[in-house]
Amino acid sequence: MSKTRYLVTGGAGFIGSHVAKTLAAAGHEVIVLDNLSTGRRANLDDATGRIELVEGSITDLETVESCCRGVDCVFHQAALPSVPRSVVDPLASDEHNVGGTLRVFWGAHRQGVRRVVFAASSSVYGDTIELPKHEGMPVRPLSPYAVNKCVGEMYGAVFNNLYGLSTIGLRYFNVFGPHQDPQSQYAAVVPKFITSFLDGQAPVIHGDGTQSRDFTFVENVVEANLAACAAPGTAGGRSYNIALGGRITVTDLCLKIRALVGSEAEPQYDAARAGDVKHSQADISLAREHLGYAGKVDLDEGLRRTVDWYRTRAQAGGGGKACS
Ligand SMILES: NC(=O)c1ccc[n+]([C@@H]2O[C@H](COP(=O)([O-])OP(=O)(O)OC[C@H]3O[C@@H](n4cnc5c(N)ncnc54)[C@H](O)[C@@H]3O)[C@@H](O)[C@H]2O)c1
C-alpha cells in the first residue's frame, strides 16, 4: 500500500487498536475516533506520534465528518460490543451501534470516502442447528446487540447500492488476543480465563461449558480488514464470516489456557447468560474467495501468544488483571 489516510473508529479499543497500529506501522496516516467508553489511550501507547486520536463519538455527525476528510477507507470498529450489555440497556446499544453506524456511513459518503469496512458480528446468525454457519443462511438475532449488527449490515448494503459508498461487513467470530480487557463485567472469556489463572483463581464458566465457539486470534481479524480494504469493488455491499472455521467448547478452551498458564485451578460453573447462542462455527470460504482472506494464525498459536502477552504484563508489575 502507498501512504494513505485512514480512519479507525473505536481505534482505542481491542480490535481497533490492532488495526490502527498495523496501518501506522506500514507508514500510513491514521486517525482514531474513539469516545474511550470501553477503549483506552494506553492501547495506542506504543504508536504515540504515529496515530492522531480524536476523542469524540460516532453519534456526532459533525465529528465523524471532520474525521472523514481526505480519508480513503474507514475501518469502523466502534460499538458497545456486548450481548449482555445490550440485554441490560438496549437503548444505549441502539444509539451507538445503529445511530452511530448510520452516521459513520453518512459522514463517509458526504466526504467522498472510497470504502467503509465495518465490524459486523457472528451473533446475527442466532442459534442455528446447521453448522458451519455461512452467509447464505437467514439472520436470526437473539439479542438487541445482534439486531444492531443486522441493521448495520442492512445500512451498509443500502449505502453500497444506493449511494455508491463501497461497504464491506466482517462478521467476526469471538476474537481474542493482547489488549482485550479482562476487567469489564462483559469481558470475553479468553482474557478472563487467562487473568484468573495467572492470579491463581478459578475462572467462572457461564452455562455447562459444552457451548462451543470459533475463537479467532486478533491478527487474523486485522488481516481480514486489510484484505477487505484492498478487495475489488465487486466484493462490496455484503458481509463475510471472519474466523478460523473450527470450533472448541468453552470448557476445552479453558483447559487449554490452564495448561498454557501452568495452573491447577478448577473452573467453576455458573448460570448460562441470556441471549448467548449455544454453538458457533464459521464457513470462511466466501471471505477466502472474495477477499483473499487466509486466517494465518491457528488457535493454539494465537492462545500461546496471548497468554505470553498477559504473563509479561503481569510480570511487569500490573498483576494478571493488568491491561493496557
Ligand atoms: N471482540 C469480539 O469478539 C467481537 C466479535 C464480533 C464483533 N465485534 C465487533 O468488533 C468491534 C470492536 O470490538 P472490540 O472487541 O475491539 O471492543 P472494544 O470495546 O475493545 O472496542 C470498541 C471501541 O469503540 C469505542 N466506542 C464505543 N462507542 C463509541 C462511540 N459512540 N464513539 C466512538 N467510539 C466508541 C470504545 O471506546 C472502544 O474503544 C465492535 O464493533 C464489536 O461489536 C467484536
PDBQT file of the ligand as one rigid body, heavy atoms in Angstrom, charges set to zero:
ROOT
HETATM    1  N1  LIG A 401     -14.333  -8.936  20.195  1.00  0.00    +0.000 N 
HETATM    2  C1  LIG A 401     -15.127  -9.764  19.529  1.00  0.00    +0.000 C 
HETATM    3  O1  LIG A 401     -15.059 -10.982  19.704  1.00  0.00    +0.000 OA
HETATM    4  C2  LIG A 401     -16.128  -9.246  18.527  1.00  0.00    +0.000 A 
HETATM    5  C3  LIG A 401     -16.958 -10.166  17.860  1.00  0.00    +0.000 A 
HETATM    6  C4  LIG A 401     -17.871  -9.685  16.924  1.00  0.00    +0.000 A 
HETATM    7  C5  LIG A 401     -17.915  -8.323  16.638  1.00  0.00    +0.000 A 
HETATM    8  N2  LIG A 401     -17.101  -7.463  17.320  1.00  0.00    +0.000 N 
HETATM    9  C6  LIG A 401     -17.182  -6.032  16.989  1.00  0.00    +0.000 C 
HETATM   10  O2  LIG A 401     -15.863  -5.563  16.760  1.00  0.00    +0.000 OA
HETATM   11  C7  LIG A 401     -15.776  -4.189  17.133  1.00  0.00    +0.000 C 
HETATM   12  C8  LIG A 401     -14.633  -3.973  18.085  1.00  0.00    +0.000 C 
HETATM   13  O3  LIG A 401     -14.873  -4.723  19.279  1.00  0.00    +0.000 OA
HETATM   14  P1  LIG A 401     -13.791  -4.873  20.431  1.00  0.00    +0.000 P 
HETATM   15  O4  LIG A 401     -13.867  -6.270  20.901  1.00  0.00    +0.000 OA
HETATM   16  O5  LIG A 401     -12.488  -4.320  19.990  1.00  0.00    +0.000 OA
HETATM   17  O6  LIG A 401     -14.431  -3.966  21.575  1.00  0.00    +0.000 OA
HETATM   18  P2  LIG A 401     -13.816  -2.710  22.383  1.00  0.00    +0.000 P 
HETATM   19  O7  LIG A 401     -14.834  -2.355  23.416  1.00  0.00    +0.000 OA
HETATM   20  O8  LIG A 401     -12.447  -3.005  22.848  1.00  0.00    +0.000 OA
HETATM   21  O9  LIG A 401     -13.771  -1.601  21.253  1.00  0.00    +0.000 OA
HETATM   22  C9  LIG A 401     -14.854  -0.773  20.919  1.00  0.00    +0.000 C 
HETATM   23  C10 LIG A 401     -14.333   0.642  20.886  1.00  0.00    +0.000 C 
HETATM   24  O10 LIG A 401     -15.390   1.511  20.459  1.00  0.00    +0.000 OA
HETATM   25  C11 LIG A 401     -15.344   2.668  21.267  1.00  0.00    +0.000 C 
HETATM   26  N3  LIG A 401     -16.671   3.293  21.234  1.00  0.00    +0.000 N 
HETATM   27  C12 LIG A 401     -17.847   2.820  21.745  1.00  0.00    +0.000 A 
HETATM   28  N4  LIG A 401     -18.855   3.665  21.476  1.00  0.00    +0.000 NA
HETATM   29  C13 LIG A 401     -18.301   4.689  20.766  1.00  0.00    +0.000 A 
HETATM   30  C14 LIG A 401     -18.814   5.876  20.212  1.00  0.00    +0.000 A 
HETATM   31  N5  LIG A 401     -20.112   6.202  20.330  1.00  0.00    +0.000 N 
HETATM   32  N6  LIG A 401     -17.990   6.703  19.548  1.00  0.00    +0.000 NA
HETATM   33  C15 LIG A 401     -16.666   6.412  19.431  1.00  0.00    +0.000 A 
HETATM   34  N7  LIG A 401     -16.118   5.304  19.944  1.00  0.00    +0.000 NA
HETATM   35  C16 LIG A 401     -16.922   4.449  20.606  1.00  0.00    +0.000 A 
HETATM   36  C17 LIG A 401     -14.919   2.181  22.628  1.00  0.00    +0.000 C 
HETATM   37  O11 LIG A 401     -14.391   3.194  23.468  1.00  0.00    +0.000 OA
HETATM   38  C18 LIG A 401     -13.867   1.151  22.236  1.00  0.00    +0.000 C 
HETATM   39  O12 LIG A 401     -12.598   1.730  22.104  1.00  0.00    +0.000 OA
HETATM   40  C19 LIG A 401     -17.148  -3.824  17.702  1.00  0.00    +0.000 C 
HETATM   41  O13 LIG A 401     -17.926  -3.238  16.684  1.00  0.00    +0.000 OA
HETATM   42  C20 LIG A 401     -17.738  -5.166  18.091  1.00  0.00    +0.000 C 
HETATM   43  O14 LIG A 401     -19.136  -5.134  18.113  1.00  0.00    +0.000 OA
HETATM   44  C21 LIG A 401     -16.203  -7.894  18.254  1.00  0.00    +0.000 A 
ENDROOT
TORSDOF 0
